[in-house]
Amino acid sequence: MKHIALNLVVLRSSDMTRAAAFYSRLGLQFVRHQHGSGPEHFAAELGSGVFELYPFSPDGPSTLGTRIGFSVPSLDAAIAALGDYPGAIISPPKDSEWGRRAVIADPDGHRIELLQQ
């Protein structure tokens, strides 16, 4: 069997600019994209994958139950970078069998696991 790798994650946001600013604090670098007549969105390249933020619309699908994770070089620095988002910390940094980890929530409520190995 060939190696399988995740290459795309899409989250929907009620305020893409606010969400992009939040994820930028973690080190993601976004550019605006639009494919054909589709909606304008933000995209950040992560190694061989892409993380995208699309607009949420009440009559469209929600991604709110989605949980994602990022490996970060310094968990303490990532948490400190979110200082302007005091409600973002769901589970503070602690050691685990996988490394030092924390769980945060973005401004739309998506849960994100941060892991420093």
TAVENGI-V460854 format. One line per field, one symbol per residue. ss: DSSP state (~ for helix, > for strand, _ for the rest). psi: psi as a letter, one per 40 degrees, with the letter a starting at -180 (. if undefined). burial: I if it has 24 or more other C-alpha atoms within 12 Angstrom, else O. A space follows every 10 residues. Layout:
ss: ???
psi: ???
burial: ???
This chain:
ss: _______>>> >>>__~~~~~ ~~~~______ >>>_______ >>>>>>__>> >>>>>_____ ______>>>> >___~~~~~~ ~____~~~>> >>>>>>__>> >>>>>_____ >>>>>>_
psi: hihhihehhh iiiegddddd dddddeeihi ihihhbeiii iihhhgbeih hihiihidei iiedehhiih hidhdddddd efdegdedhd hihiiieeah iihihideeh hhhhhh.
burial: OOOOOOOOII IIIIOIIOII IIIIOIIIOI OOOOOOOOOO IIIIOOOOOO IIIIIOOOOO OOIOOOOIOI IIOOIOOIIO OIOOOOOIIO OIIOOOOOOI IIIIIIIIII IIIIIIO
